[in-house]
Amino acid sequence: MTKRTVFDEHLTASRFEEARDLLQAELAGGRLLDPRLDPYWPRIADRLAGEIDKTFGTGEVVAFWESMRDFFTDKIEPVWGHAHKGSIYFRLGLASLPDDFVRGKRELEAAYQEDLALEKTGGGAPQAYGQPAYAALAILERIDDSEYVNLADKRRFTNQLFHAFNAAIFGIAVQTDRVEIAIERISPPDGLLSCLAAYGELREARKQRLSFATVSLTGTVVEALLLADLYHRKGIAKLPNGKDILNVELGPLLEEAIRRSVFPTDSIRVAFQLVHIFCNRLHPGNEFRQAYKLVPRVAWTVSVFFELAVLEWSKTFSPVP
């Protein structure tokens, strides 16, 4: 039998309090991990939070991150001095958003302030605008809370947002070949070339960290996919207002897709609406008014958000022979 760590044994047996206590003991002891910095321990905590979520739901995840915040405030900082708690506030913010949008944003703002404080220490500390809290706030700033008509919509959005940030936090892009296969499932043959060409350009823009190009090309891929479905698959040549469907931009295409219930889930709809919101704000004048600017981390996250939606959408289509 393969030996496992005590922490893993606690997780397998759903002994979550014991797992948390073990992690906190290691942090307080300072034998291996410096609790003032967080390149490693948040990933361990994320594993625990993930198991708590699967077993008990988001409410207990919030309680877990609250306990980690209190542990750092009451136990770590009196001994070690100020510890960076950006990771704690960020995860607490994401977990709080579905049930308390205002609190979620407040926790994310606290995470950003922690990141700013860390940046000011110098010594190669990461820039705050390149951290996930900044990206989350940039996204939330561009979304009107009244857009969500019920709690279920908020939950779907936050779940999608959480997965997008998991990929962005750890620098893990959604595998390109998986997205291309998903696009091949969604698009009929007549529209496929345009979809794949636009997605290829999106990948190149993202590699070069071109924020405006990344968002713009994400919108182009959405347009190509919507035309593939509405025009090539469904044969729709004109919109209800009489305009040629091949001559309109993303907004009208998205409205028509929503009107025809093209998207099988709300999370897909919200992801594409998010892309549209960002595309509409690519004008420099709009950027001047935003508190949180369109930096590479923000653009990356929006594109990952889109890719996850494409993967979800493709599940409703038969595999390509």
Secondary structure, 3 states (H helix, E strand, C coil): CCCCCHHHHHHHCCCHHHHHHHHHHHHHHCCCCCCCCCCCHHHHHHHHHHHHHHHHCHHHHHHHHHHHHHHHHHHHHHHHCCCCCHHHHHHHHHHHCCCCHHHHHHHHHHHHHHHHHHHHCCCCCCCHHHCHHHHHHHHHHCCCHHHCCCHHHHHHHHHHHHHHHHHHHCCCCCCHHHHHHHHHHHCCHHHHHHHHHHHHHHHHHHHCCCHHHHHHHHHHHHHHHHHHHHHHHCCCCECCCCCEHHHCCHHHHHHHHHHCCCCCCHHHHHHHHHHHHHHHCCCHHHHHHCCCCCCHHHHHHHHHHHHHHHHHHHCCCCCCC
